[in-house]
Amino acid sequence: MPLELSLGDIVRLRKPHPCGGYDWEVVRLGADIGIRCLTCQHKVLLERRDLERRLKTFVKRAVVPKQE
């Protein structure tokens, strides 16, 4: 089952970015997931499966309005 991600989620990855930051914001959803480093603002596209492997935890979940 695919991981439930929303735009605006803040995730922490297992290994640091070369700038030293661990936390990333989800900026694009689809087959490829776009994430942006919160320390240096660098953007990266990862396959969903790669992100799921590298993900350590959610720092903050985005507030998604309920659909009725």
Backbone as XML, in Angstrom:
<?xml version="1.0"?>
<chain id="A" units="angstrom">
  <residue number="1" name="MET">
    <atom name="N" x="0.851" y="-1.184" z="0.000"/>
    <atom name="CA" x="0.000" y="0.000" z="0.000"/>
    <atom name="C" x="0.890" y="1.239" z="0.000"/>
  </residue>
  <residue number="2" name="PRO">
    <atom name="N" x="0.648" y="2.203" z="-0.897"/>
    <atom name="CA" x="1.499" y="3.390" z="-0.956"/>
    <atom name="C" x="1.344" y="4.275" z="0.285"/>
  </residue>
  <residue number="3" name="LEU">
    <atom name="N" x="2.400" y="4.966" z="0.593"/>
    <atom name="CA" x="2.441" y="5.877" z="1.730"/>
    <atom name="C" x="1.531" y="7.072" z="1.461"/>
  </residue>
  <residue number="4" name="GLU">
    <atom name="N" x="0.752" y="7.483" z="2.465"/>
    <atom name="CA" x="-0.141" y="8.635" z="2.324"/>
    <atom name="C" x="0.657" y="9.922" z="2.508"/>
  </residue>
  <residue number="5" name="LEU">
    <atom name="N" x="0.860" y="10.644" z="1.430"/>
    <atom name="CA" x="1.570" y="11.920" z="1.465"/>
    <atom name="C" x="0.636" y="13.028" z="1.004"/>
  </residue>
  <residue number="6" name="SER">
    <atom name="N" x="0.852" y="14.222" z="1.521"/>
    <atom name="CA" x="0.093" y="15.397" z="1.098"/>
    <atom name="C" x="1.067" y="16.529" z="0.841"/>
  </residue>
  <residue number="7" name="LEU">
    <atom name="N" x="0.659" y="17.449" z="-0.025"/>
    <atom name="CA" x="1.487" y="18.630" z="-0.248"/>
    <atom name="C" x="1.629" y="19.388" z="1.061"/>
  </residue>
  <residue number="8" name="GLY">
    <atom name="N" x="2.833" y="19.798" z="1.378"/>
    <atom name="CA" x="3.064" y="20.547" z="2.605"/>
    <atom name="C" x="3.520" y="19.702" z="3.777"/>
  </residue>
  <residue number="9" name="ASP">
    <atom name="N" x="3.500" y="18.359" z="3.651"/>
    <atom name="CA" x="4.023" y="17.503" z="4.718"/>
    <atom name="C" x="5.509" y="17.784" z="4.914"/>
  </residue>
  <residue number="10" name="ILE">
    <atom name="N" x="5.955" y="17.762" z="6.156"/>
    <atom name="CA" x="7.371" y="17.889" z="6.476"/>
    <atom name="C" x="7.850" y="16.513" z="6.907"/>
  </residue>
  <residue number="11" name="VAL">
    <atom name="N" x="8.860" y="15.986" z="6.203"/>
    <atom name="CA" x="9.369" y="14.647" z="6.494"/>
    <atom name="C" x="10.837" y="14.726" z="6.903"/>
  </residue>
  <residue number="12" name="ARG">
    <atom name="N" x="11.266" y="13.754" z="7.696"/>
    <atom name="CA" x="12.667" y="13.644" z="8.095"/>
    <atom name="C" x="13.230" y="12.385" z="7.446"/>
  </residue>
  <residue number="13" name="LEU">
    <atom name="N" x="14.344" y="12.549" z="6.724"/>
    <atom name="CA" x="14.983" y="11.421" z="6.061"/>
    <atom name="C" x="16.077" y="10.841" z="6.941"/>
  </residue>
  <residue number="14" name="ARG">
    <atom name="N" x="16.479" y="9.609" z="6.629"/>
    <atom name="CA" x="17.470" y="8.900" z="7.452"/>
    <atom name="C" x="18.865" y="9.515" z="7.384"/>
  </residue>
  <residue number="15" name="LYS">
    <atom name="N" x="19.279" y="9.958" z="6.201"/>
    <atom name="CA" x="20.615" y="10.530" z="6.046"/>
    <atom name="C" x="20.501" y="12.026" z="5.773"/>
  </residue>
  <residue number="16" name="PRO">
    <atom name="N" x="21.467" y="12.807" z="6.228"/>
    <atom name="CA" x="21.389" y="14.256" z="6.007"/>
    <atom name="C" x="21.735" y="14.639" z="4.573"/>
  </residue>
  <residue number="17" name="HIS">
    <atom name="N" x="21.194" y="15.766" z="4.145"/>
    <atom name="CA" x="21.565" y="16.404" z="2.888"/>
    <atom name="C" x="22.977" y="16.954" z="3.081"/>
  </residue>
  <residue number="18" name="PRO">
    <atom name="N" x="23.774" y="17.135" z="2.033"/>
    <atom name="CA" x="25.129" y="17.687" z="2.205"/>
    <atom name="C" x="25.186" y="19.019" z="2.961"/>
  </residue>
  <residue number="19" name="CYS">
    <atom name="N" x="24.090" y="19.787" z="2.961"/>
    <atom name="CA" x="24.065" y="21.043" z="3.711"/>
    <atom name="C" x="23.895" y="20.797" z="5.204"/>
  </residue>
  <residue number="20" name="GLY">
    <atom name="N" x="23.557" y="19.554" z="5.591"/>
    <atom name="CA" x="23.382" y="19.228" z="7.007"/>
    <atom name="C" x="21.935" y="19.095" z="7.442"/>
  </residue>
  <residue number="21" name="GLY">
    <atom name="N" x="20.990" y="19.404" z="6.556"/>
    <atom name="CA" x="19.574" y="19.353" z="6.915"/>
    <atom name="C" x="18.982" y="17.961" z="6.779"/>
  </residue>
  <residue number="22" name="TYR">
    <atom name="N" x="18.093" y="17.612" z="7.695"/>
    <atom name="CA" x="17.383" y="16.328" z="7.663"/>
    <atom name="C" x="15.936" y="16.488" z="7.227"/>
  </residue>
  <residue number="23" name="ASP">
    <atom name="N" x="15.373" y="17.683" z="7.362"/>
    <atom name="CA" x="13.941" y="17.894" z="7.157"/>
    <atom name="C" x="13.657" y="18.438" z="5.759"/>
  </residue>
  <residue number="24" name="TRP">
    <atom name="N" x="12.596" y="17.890" z="5.150"/>
    <atom name="CA" x="12.213" y="18.221" z="3.782"/>
    <atom name="C" x="10.709" y="18.463" z="3.725"/>
  </residue>
  <residue number="25" name="GLU">
    <atom name="N" x="10.282" y="19.334" z="2.806"/>
    <atom name="CA" x="8.858" y="19.592" z="2.578"/>
    <atom name="C" x="8.445" y="18.962" z="1.260"/>
  </residue>
  <residue number="26" name="VAL">
    <atom name="N" x="7.285" y="18.287" z="1.250"/>
    <atom name="CA" x="6.755" y="17.689" z="0.030"/>
    <atom name="C" x="6.142" y="18.805" z="-0.813"/>
  </residue>
  <residue number="27" name="VAL">
    <atom name="N" x="6.657" y="18.982" z="-2.051"/>
    <atom name="CA" x="6.179" y="20.064" z="-2.918"/>
    <atom name="C" x="5.532" y="19.554" z="-4.206"/>
  </residue>
  <residue number="28" name="ARG">
    <atom name="N" x="5.608" y="18.246" z="-4.468"/>
    <atom name="CA" x="5.012" y="17.679" z="-5.684"/>
    <atom name="C" x="4.639" y="16.230" z="-5.417"/>
  </residue>
  <residue number="29" name="LEU">
    <atom name="N" x="3.458" y="15.829" z="-5.892"/>
    <atom name="CA" x="2.994" y="14.456" z="-5.733"/>
    <atom name="C" x="2.769" y="13.826" z="-7.103"/>
  </residue>
  <residue number="30" name="GLY">
    <atom name="N" x="2.867" y="12.526" z="-7.153"/>
    <atom name="CA" x="2.679" y="11.771" z="-8.387"/>
    <atom name="C" x="3.522" y="10.519" z="-8.296"/>
  </residue>
  <residue number="31" name="ALA">
    <atom name="N" x="3.904" y="9.966" z="-9.460"/>
    <atom name="CA" x="4.796" y="8.810" z="-9.466"/>
    <atom name="C" x="6.142" y="9.216" z="-8.870"/>
  </residue>
  <residue number="32" name="ASP">
    <atom name="N" x="6.588" y="10.429" z="-9.192"/>
    <atom name="CA" x="7.783" y="11.016" z="-8.578"/>
    <atom name="C" x="7.334" y="12.004" z="-7.525"/>
  </residue>
  <residue number="33" name="ILE">
    <atom name="N" x="8.040" y="12.029" z="-6.410"/>
    <atom name="CA" x="7.714" y="12.945" z="-5.316"/>
    <atom name="C" x="8.764" y="14.050" z="-5.296"/>
  </residue>
  <residue number="34" name="GLY">
    <atom name="N" x="8.319" y="15.286" z="-5.307"/>
    <atom name="CA" x="9.227" y="16.430" z="-5.209"/>
    <atom name="C" x="9.342" y="16.857" z="-3.757"/>
  </residue>
  <residue number="35" name="ILE">
    <atom name="N" x="10.588" y="16.997" z="-3.292"/>
    <atom name="CA" x="10.825" y="17.458" z="-1.925"/>
    <atom name="C" x="11.815" y="18.609" z="-1.955"/>
  </residue>
  <residue number="36" name="ARG">
    <atom name="N" x="11.700" y="19.508" z="-0.966"/>
    <atom name="CA" x="12.576" y="20.676" z="-0.876"/>
    <atom name="C" x="13.221" y="20.701" z="0.499"/>
  </residue>
  <residue number="37" name="CYS">
    <atom name="N" x="14.551" y="20.820" z="0.531"/>
    <atom name="CA" x="15.294" y="20.886" z="1.790"/>
    <atom name="C" x="14.914" y="22.170" z="2.522"/>
  </residue>
  <residue number="38" name="LEU">
    <atom name="N" x="14.592" y="22.052" z="3.793"/>
    <atom name="CA" x="14.195" y="23.236" z="4.561"/>
    <atom name="C" x="15.402" y="24.058" z="5.009"/>
  </residue>
  <residue number="39" name="THR">
    <atom name="N" x="16.606" y="23.506" z="4.889"/>
    <atom name="CA" x="17.804" y="24.244" z="5.286"/>
    <atom name="C" x="18.331" y="25.110" z="4.144"/>
  </residue>
  <residue number="40" name="CYS">
    <atom name="N" x="18.470" y="24.512" z="2.926"/>
    <atom name="CA" x="19.093" y="25.243" z="1.815"/>
    <atom name="C" x="18.148" y="25.475" z="0.631"/>
  </residue>
  <residue number="41" name="GLN">
    <atom name="N" x="16.902" y="24.997" z="0.719"/>
    <atom name="CA" x="15.868" y="25.178" z="-0.308"/>
    <atom name="C" x="16.145" y="24.411" z="-1.606"/>
  </residue>
  <residue number="42" name="HIS">
    <atom name="N" x="17.062" y="23.444" z="-1.608"/>
    <atom name="CA" x="17.357" y="22.632" z="-2.791"/>
    <atom name="C" x="16.195" y="21.683" z="-3.057"/>
  </residue>
  <residue number="43" name="LYS">
    <atom name="N" x="15.780" y="21.567" z="-4.327"/>
    <atom name="CA" x="14.658" y="20.694" z="-4.688"/>
    <atom name="C" x="15.184" y="19.416" z="-5.328"/>
  </residue>
  <residue number="44" name="VAL">
    <atom name="N" x="14.539" y="18.284" z="-4.994"/>
    <atom name="CA" x="14.923" y="16.973" z="-5.496"/>
    <atom name="C" x="13.664" y="16.209" z="-5.879"/>
  </residue>
  <residue number="45" name="LEU">
    <atom name="N" x="13.736" y="15.442" z="-6.974"/>
    <atom name="CA" x="12.654" y="14.532" z="-7.353"/>
    <atom name="C" x="13.106" y="13.112" z="-7.041"/>
  </residue>
  <residue number="46" name="LEU">
    <atom name="N" x="12.283" y="12.380" z="-6.309"/>
    <atom name="CA" x="12.574" y="10.988" z="-5.976"/>
    <atom name="C" x="11.400" y="10.118" z="-6.400"/>
  </residue>
  <residue number="47" name="GLU">
    <atom name="N" x="11.702" y="8.889" z="-6.802"/>
    <atom name="CA" x="10.624" y="7.936" z="-7.038"/>
    <atom name="C" x="9.959" y="7.663" z="-5.699"/>
  </residue>
  <residue number="48" name="ARG">
    <atom name="N" x="8.674" y="7.395" z="-5.736"/>
    <atom name="CA" x="7.906" y="7.163" z="-4.501"/>
    <atom name="C" x="8.540" y="6.052" z="-3.663"/>
  </residue>
  <residue number="49" name="ARG">
    <atom name="N" x="8.973" y="4.983" z="-4.305"/>
    <atom name="CA" x="9.566" y="3.853" z="-3.586"/>
    <atom name="C" x="10.869" y="4.266" z="-2.891"/>
  </residue>
  <residue number="50" name="ASP">
    <atom name="N" x="11.696" y="5.103" z="-3.553"/>
    <atom name="CA" x="12.942" y="5.584" z="-2.932"/>
    <atom name="C" x="12.646" y="6.443" z="-1.711"/>
  </residue>
  <residue number="51" name="LEU">
    <atom name="N" x="11.651" y="7.319" z="-1.822"/>
    <atom name="CA" x="11.297" y="8.168" z="-0.678"/>
    <atom name="C" x="10.805" y="7.323" z="0.492"/>
  </residue>
  <residue number="52" name="GLU">
    <atom name="N" x="9.993" y="6.310" z="0.206"/>
    <atom name="CA" x="9.487" y="5.455" z="1.279"/>
    <atom name="C" x="10.623" y="4.737" z="1.999"/>
  </residue>
  <residue number="53" name="ARG">
    <atom name="N" x="11.666" y="4.352" z="1.270"/>
    <atom name="CA" x="12.816" y="3.690" z="1.892"/>
    <atom name="C" x="13.638" y="4.659" z="2.734"/>
  </residue>
  <residue number="54" name="ARG">
    <atom name="N" x="13.785" y="5.900" z="2.263"/>
    <atom name="CA" x="14.632" y="6.880" z="2.949"/>
    <atom name="C" x="13.934" y="7.595" z="4.100"/>
  </residue>
  <residue number="55" name="LEU">
    <atom name="N" x="12.608" y="7.521" z="4.149"/>
    <atom name="CA" x="11.818" y="8.235" z="5.152"/>
    <atom name="C" x="12.048" y="7.666" z="6.546"/>
  </residue>
  <residue number="56" name="LYS">
    <atom name="N" x="12.298" y="8.564" z="7.500"/>
    <atom name="CA" x="12.443" y="8.144" z="8.896"/>
    <atom name="C" x="11.147" y="8.399" z="9.654"/>
  </residue>
  <residue number="57" name="THR">
    <atom name="N" x="10.629" y="9.626" z="9.545"/>
    <atom name="CA" x="9.399" y="9.968" z="10.256"/>
    <atom name="C" x="8.771" y="11.219" z="9.637"/>
  </residue>
  <residue number="58" name="PHE">
    <atom name="N" x="7.534" y="11.478" z="10.030"/>
    <atom name="CA" x="6.863" y="12.723" z="9.664"/>
    <atom name="C" x="7.097" y="13.714" z="10.796"/>
  </residue>
  <residue number="59" name="VAL">
    <atom name="N" x="7.593" y="14.893" z="10.462"/>
    <atom name="CA" x="7.779" y="15.950" z="11.460"/>
    <atom name="C" x="6.454" y="16.669" z="11.652"/>
  </residue>
  <residue number="60" name="LYS">
    <atom name="N" x="5.773" y="16.966" z="10.536"/>
    <atom name="CA" x="4.494" y="17.687" z="10.581"/>
    <atom name="C" x="3.660" y="17.246" z="9.395"/>
  </residue>
  <residue number="61" name="ARG">
    <atom name="N" x="2.412" y="16.919" z="9.652"/>
    <atom name="CA" x="1.498" y="16.547" z="8.584"/>
    <atom name="C" x="0.724" y="17.789" z="8.140"/>
  </residue>
  <residue number="62" name="ALA">
    <atom name="N" x="0.530" y="17.931" z="6.849"/>
    <atom name="CA" x="-0.239" y="19.052" z="6.319"/>
    <atom name="C" x="-1.713" y="18.852" z="6.662"/>
  </residue>
  <residue number="63" name="VAL">
    <atom name="N" x="-2.404" y="19.938" z="6.862"/>
    <atom name="CA" x="-3.836" y="19.880" z="7.148"/>
    <atom name="C" x="-4.570" y="19.772" z="5.821"/>
  </residue>
  <residue number="64" name="VAL">
    <atom name="N" x="-5.277" y="18.669" z="5.642"/>
    <atom name="CA" x="-6.008" y="18.421" z="4.399"/>
    <atom name="C" x="-7.500" y="18.520" z="4.702"/>
  </residue>
  <residue number="65" name="PRO">
    <atom name="N" x="-8.222" y="19.395" z="3.991"/>
    <atom name="CA" x="-9.667" y="19.509" z="4.256"/>
    <atom name="C" x="-10.373" y="18.218" z="3.870"/>
  </residue>
  <residue number="66" name="LYS">
    <atom name="N" x="-11.381" y="17.843" z="4.661"/>
    <atom name="CA" x="-12.161" y="16.638" z="4.377"/>
    <atom name="C" x="-13.076" y="16.866" z="3.193"/>
  </residue>
  <residue number="67" name="GLN">
    <atom name="N" x="-13.164" y="15.848" z="2.339"/>
    <atom name="CA" x="-14.084" y="15.909" z="1.215"/>
    <atom name="C" x="-15.350" y="15.160" z="1.610"/>
  </residue>
  <residue number="68" name="GLU">
    <atom name="N" x="-16.475" y="15.759" z="1.316"/>
    <atom name="CA" x="-17.755" y="15.133" z="1.700"/>
    <atom name="C" x="-18.419" y="14.495" z="0.523"/>
  </residue>
</chain>
